[in-house]
Amino acid sequence: MDFKEPMNCGKKILRFKVMGEPVGQGRPRFTTISGHVRAYEPKGSTEEKAAIRLMAQQAMTEQGWSLPSPEMPLKVEIKSCRKVPSGRQKWFAEAGLIEAVMPLGKPDGDNIVKLYLDAMNGVVYPDDKQVYDIHIIKMYSDAPYTEVVVTGYYQNMGEIKAVANASLKRKREAKKNHV
Protein backbone atom coordinates (compact mmCIF):
# COMPACT_ATOMS: atom_id res chain seq x y z
CA MET A 1 0.00 0.00 0.00
CA ASP A 2 1.45 3.34 -1.00
CA PHE A 3 0.31 6.45 0.85
CA LYS A 4 0.69 9.76 -0.91
CA GLU A 5 1.68 12.92 0.92
CA PRO A 6 -0.92 15.66 0.59
CA MET A 7 -0.20 18.39 -1.92
CA ASN A 8 1.65 20.94 0.12
CA CYS A 9 3.94 23.92 0.15
CA GLY A 10 6.11 22.57 2.92
CA LYS A 11 6.03 20.60 6.11
CA LYS A 12 7.04 20.80 9.72
CA ILE A 13 8.33 17.89 11.77
CA LEU A 14 8.34 17.14 15.49
CA ARG A 15 10.44 14.27 16.90
CA PHE A 16 10.64 13.02 20.45
CA LYS A 17 11.46 9.91 22.48
CA VAL A 18 9.96 8.46 25.61
CA MET A 19 12.46 6.21 27.37
CA GLY A 20 11.30 2.98 29.03
CA GLU A 21 9.32 -0.11 28.10
CA PRO A 22 6.49 0.68 25.66
CA VAL A 23 3.01 0.85 27.15
CA GLY A 24 -0.38 0.66 25.48
CA GLN A 25 -3.65 2.35 26.36
CA GLY A 26 -5.26 0.45 29.23
CA ARG A 27 -8.84 -0.71 29.15
CA PRO A 28 -11.29 1.60 30.93
CA ARG A 29 -12.33 0.55 34.41
CA PHE A 30 -15.80 0.94 35.85
CA THR A 31 -17.12 1.70 39.29
CA THR A 32 -20.51 2.44 40.79
CA ILE A 33 -21.04 5.67 42.72
CA SER A 34 -24.47 6.29 44.27
CA GLY A 35 -25.99 3.73 41.92
CA HIS A 36 -24.46 5.29 38.80
CA VAL A 37 -21.82 3.54 36.71
CA ARG A 38 -18.74 5.66 36.12
CA ALA A 39 -15.87 4.84 33.75
CA TYR A 40 -12.32 5.89 34.57
CA GLU A 41 -8.89 5.48 33.05
CA PRO A 42 -6.40 3.11 34.70
CA LYS A 43 -3.69 4.86 36.74
CA GLY A 44 -0.89 3.49 34.52
CA SER A 45 -2.38 5.02 31.36
CA THR A 46 -2.86 8.38 33.07
CA GLU A 47 0.75 8.46 34.28
CA GLU A 48 2.12 7.36 30.90
CA LYS A 49 0.11 10.04 29.08
CA ALA A 50 1.54 12.67 31.42
CA ALA A 51 5.09 11.48 30.62
CA ILE A 52 4.35 11.53 26.87
CA ARG A 53 2.91 15.06 27.11
CA LEU A 54 5.98 16.25 29.03
CA MET A 55 8.42 14.82 26.47
CA ALA A 56 6.34 16.22 23.60
CA GLN A 57 6.20 19.69 25.19
CA GLN A 58 9.97 19.71 25.75
CA ALA A 59 10.55 18.70 22.12
CA MET A 60 8.06 21.33 20.92
CA THR A 61 9.98 24.04 22.77
CA GLU A 62 13.38 22.82 21.53
CA GLN A 63 12.21 22.37 17.92
CA GLY A 64 9.98 25.45 17.65
CA TRP A 65 6.80 23.44 17.03
CA SER A 66 3.63 25.44 17.60
CA LEU A 67 0.09 24.13 17.73
CA PRO A 68 -0.92 23.71 14.07
CA SER A 69 -4.11 24.86 12.41
CA PRO A 70 -7.06 22.45 12.83
CA GLU A 71 -7.02 22.08 9.01
CA MET A 72 -3.40 20.88 8.83
CA PRO A 73 -3.16 17.20 7.82
CA LEU A 74 -0.80 15.20 10.02
CA LYS A 75 1.15 11.97 9.69
CA VAL A 76 2.23 10.15 12.87
CA GLU A 77 4.97 7.52 12.93
CA ILE A 78 5.67 5.51 16.08
CA LYS A 79 8.65 3.23 16.64
CA SER A 80 8.13 1.14 19.76
CA CYS A 81 11.29 -0.64 20.97
CA ARG A 82 11.22 -3.10 23.85
CA LYS A 83 13.88 -5.22 25.48
CA VAL A 84 14.19 -8.82 24.41
CA PRO A 85 12.54 -10.98 27.11
CA SER A 86 15.19 -12.25 29.54
CA GLY A 87 14.18 -15.92 29.27
CA ARG A 88 15.00 -16.11 25.55
CA GLN A 89 18.04 -17.87 24.12
CA LYS A 90 21.06 -15.80 23.04
CA TRP A 91 20.46 -16.42 19.33
CA PHE A 92 16.88 -15.09 19.67
CA ALA A 93 18.06 -11.98 21.50
CA GLU A 94 20.60 -11.29 18.75
CA ALA A 95 17.98 -11.97 16.05
CA GLY A 96 15.74 -9.39 17.72
CA LEU A 97 18.49 -6.79 17.82
CA ILE A 98 19.29 -7.23 14.11
CA GLU A 99 15.56 -7.02 13.29
CA ALA A 100 15.29 -10.62 12.11
CA VAL A 101 12.40 -11.21 14.54
CA MET A 102 9.82 -8.72 15.76
CA PRO A 103 7.95 -8.58 19.08
CA LEU A 104 4.48 -10.03 18.66
CA GLY A 105 3.35 -9.79 22.29
CA LYS A 106 1.75 -7.11 24.41
CA PRO A 107 1.31 -4.22 24.22
CA ASP A 108 -0.72 -4.37 21.01
CA GLY A 109 0.30 -1.85 18.36
CA ASP A 110 -3.18 -0.31 18.21
CA ASN A 111 -3.14 0.30 21.98
CA ILE A 112 0.26 2.02 21.72
CA VAL A 113 -1.10 4.25 18.94
CA LYS A 114 -4.23 5.06 20.97
CA LEU A 115 -2.19 6.02 24.05
CA TYR A 116 0.13 8.33 22.09
CA LEU A 117 -2.58 9.96 19.95
CA ASP A 118 -4.69 10.65 23.05
CA ALA A 119 -1.69 12.01 24.99
CA MET A 120 -0.72 14.41 22.17
CA ASN A 121 -4.31 15.61 21.66
CA GLY A 122 -4.56 19.31 22.51
CA VAL A 123 -0.78 19.52 23.07
CA VAL A 124 0.93 18.68 19.76
CA TYR A 125 -2.21 19.21 17.66
CA PRO A 126 -5.74 20.51 18.29
CA ASP A 127 -7.49 17.19 17.57
CA ASP A 128 -6.34 13.71 16.55
CA LYS A 129 -8.94 13.73 13.74
CA GLN A 130 -6.26 15.65 11.80
CA VAL A 131 -4.14 12.48 11.64
CA TYR A 132 -4.70 11.00 8.18
CA ASP A 133 -1.74 8.58 8.16
CA ILE A 134 -0.47 6.44 11.06
CA HIS A 135 2.45 4.04 11.06
CA ILE A 136 3.67 1.88 13.94
CA ILE A 137 6.53 -0.55 14.12
CA LYS A 138 7.38 -2.73 17.11
CA MET A 139 11.04 -3.75 17.50
CA TYR A 140 13.57 -5.04 19.98
CA SER A 141 16.35 -2.87 21.42
CA ASP A 142 19.01 -2.96 24.15
CA ALA A 143 17.45 0.16 25.69
CA PRO A 144 13.63 0.29 25.51
CA TYR A 145 11.99 3.46 24.20
CA THR A 146 9.24 4.79 21.97
CA GLU A 147 10.07 7.33 19.28
CA VAL A 148 7.42 9.55 17.71
CA VAL A 149 7.59 11.63 14.54
CA VAL A 150 4.69 13.98 13.74
CA THR A 151 4.72 15.59 10.29
CA GLY A 152 2.39 18.49 9.53
CA TYR A 153 1.76 19.50 5.92
CA TYR A 154 1.19 23.14 4.98
CA GLN A 155 -1.42 23.35 2.24
CA ASN A 156 -1.93 26.10 -0.30
CA MET A 157 -5.64 25.81 -1.09
CA GLY A 158 -5.30 28.15 -4.10
CA GLU A 159 -2.71 25.83 -5.64
CA ILE A 160 -4.78 22.74 -4.77
CA LYS A 161 -7.88 24.31 -6.36
CA ALA A 162 -5.94 25.15 -9.55
CA VAL A 163 -4.58 21.58 -9.85
CA ALA A 164 -8.03 20.07 -9.18
CA ASN A 165 -9.67 22.36 -11.77
CA ALA A 166 -7.02 21.43 -14.37
CA SER A 167 -7.70 17.74 -13.67
CA LEU A 168 -11.45 18.27 -14.09
CA LYS A 169 -10.85 20.11 -17.38
CA ARG A 170 -8.69 17.23 -18.72
CA LYS A 171 -11.38 14.71 -17.75
CA ARG A 172 -14.10 16.76 -19.48
CA GLU A 173 -11.99 17.07 -22.63
CA ALA A 174 -11.17 13.35 -22.63
CA LYS A 175 -14.83 12.49 -22.19
CA LYS A 176 -15.80 14.93 -24.97
CA ASN A 177 -13.19 13.46 -27.36
CA HIS A 178 -14.17 9.91 -26.46
CA VAL A 179 -17.87 10.35 -27.33
Residue pairs with C-beta under 8 A, 6 or more apart in sequence:
3 133
5 11
5 75
5 153
6 73
6 132
6 153
6 155
7 155
7 156
7 159
7 160
7 163
8 153
8 154
8 155
8 156
9 154
9 155
9 156
9 159
10 153
10 154
11 151
11 152
11 153
11 154
12 65
12 68
12 151
12 152
12 154
13 63
13 149
13 150
13 151
13 152
14 56
14 59
14 60
14 63
14 65
14 124
14 148
14 149
14 150
14 152
15 59
15 63
15 147
15 148
15 149
15 150
16 55
16 56
16 58
16 59
16 147
16 148
17 55
17 145
17 146
17 147
17 148
18 51
18 52
18 55
18 145
18 146
18 148
19 143
19 144
19 145
20 144
20 145
21 82
21 83
21 144
22 80
22 81
22 82
22 107
22 112
22 138
22 144
22 145
22 146
23 44
23 45
23 48
23 107
23 112
23 115
24 106
24 107
24 108
24 110
24 111
24 112
24 114
24 115
25 45
25 111
25 112
25 114
25 115
25 118
26 41
26 42
26 44
26 45
26 111
27 42
28 39
28 40
28 41
28 42
29 39
29 40
29 41
29 42
30 37
30 38
30 39
30 40
31 37
31 38
31 40
32 38
45 115
48 115
48 119
49 115
49 118
49 119
50 119
52 115
52 116
52 119
52 120
53 119
53 120
53 123
56 119
56 120
56 123
56 124
56 148
57 123
59 65
60 66
60 123
60 124
65 124
67 124
67 125
67 126
68 74
68 125
68 126
68 130
68 152
69 126
70 126
70 127
70 130
71 130
71 155
72 125
72 130
72 152
72 153
72 154
72 155
73 130
73 132
73 152
73 153
73 155
74 125
74 130
74 131
74 132
74 133
74 150
74 151
74 152
74 153
75 131
75 132
75 133
75 134
75 135
75 150
75 151
75 153
76 113
76 116
76 117
76 120
76 131
76 133
76 134
76 135
76 148
76 149
76 150
76 151
77 134
77 135
77 136
77 148
77 149
77 151
78 112
78 113
78 116
78 134
78 135
78 136
78 137
78 146
78 147
78 148
79 136
79 137
79 139
79 146
79 147
79 148
80 107
80 109
80 112
80 136
80 137
80 138
80 139
80 146
81 138
81 139
81 140
81 141
81 143
81 144
81 145
81 146
81 147
82 103
82 138
82 139
82 140
82 141
82 144
83 140
83 141
83 142
83 143
83 144
84 92
84 93
84 96
84 97
84 140
88 96
92 101
93 140
95 101
96 102
96 103
96 139
96 140
97 140
97 141
97 142
99 139
99 140
101 140
102 137
102 138
102 139
102 140
103 138
103 139
103 140
104 138
109 136
109 138
112 136
112 138
112 146
113 134
113 136
116 146
116 148
117 128
117 131
117 134
118 128
120 128
120 148
120 150
121 127
121 128
124 150
125 131
125 150
125 152
